[in-house]
Amino acid sequence: MDIGDQFSLEHLLFKERVCRTCGKTKDLISDFYLTRKNKRGHPSAYAYECKECTIMRVVASRLADKILDRWEYPDW
């Protein structure tokens, strides 16, 4: 039994993934955050939202929270 019959090269190499937010195809290792440290290197251990979209989402939610925190009761 040959080991090449059991595994293909695709199982050993990292692939590209499509971001669920922006829909662009990006490199799995450099453009997606690792979410599970115990499965390092496994494609399911990476997020489905790219780093850029994650940063934009977090910044937008933090700005929205700051705007709500600044609200004061009107001085009549």
Beta strands, then each sheet from edge to edge (+ up, - down):
strand 1: 16-18
strand 2: 25-27
strand 3: 32-34
strand 4: 46-50
sheet 1: 1+ 2-
sheet 2: 3+ 4-
end
